[in-house]
C-alpha cells in the first residue's frame, strides 16, 4: 500500500495516522519533494474511478489565479497537477488496483 502524503497538511497527517492505527503496512510518498510523473498520476486517478479535476484543490490561490473557470481536458488537468503538486488533494491511498482520497480518513476503509 502507498500513501501520497504532504506532511504539512493536517488532513494528510490524519490519513497517515489512520493507516497507522489500523496496523497497515504502507510506503509514504512525499510527492511534493519526490514529484509525480504524468503516467503515475494518471494511473492513480484511474484506480479511483474519478476525473482528474476531482483532485484539484479549488480553494488554493494558484488555482483561483491561474485555472478557475478554464475548461481543460483530463490530460491537461493531469499536467497541471504534475506541474503544481500543491494543487493535488491529499492524501491519496493506493492499495493494489484501488485508490481513494483519504479525506476523511474513514474513506480508506473502502480499499482495505
Secondary structure, DSSP 8 states (H G I E B T S, - for coil): -EEE--TT-HHHHHHHHHHHHTT---EEE-HHHH---HHHHHHHHHHHT--GGGGB-TTSHHHHHHTTT----HHHHHHHHHH-GGGB-S-EEEETTEEEE-SSGGGGGGG-
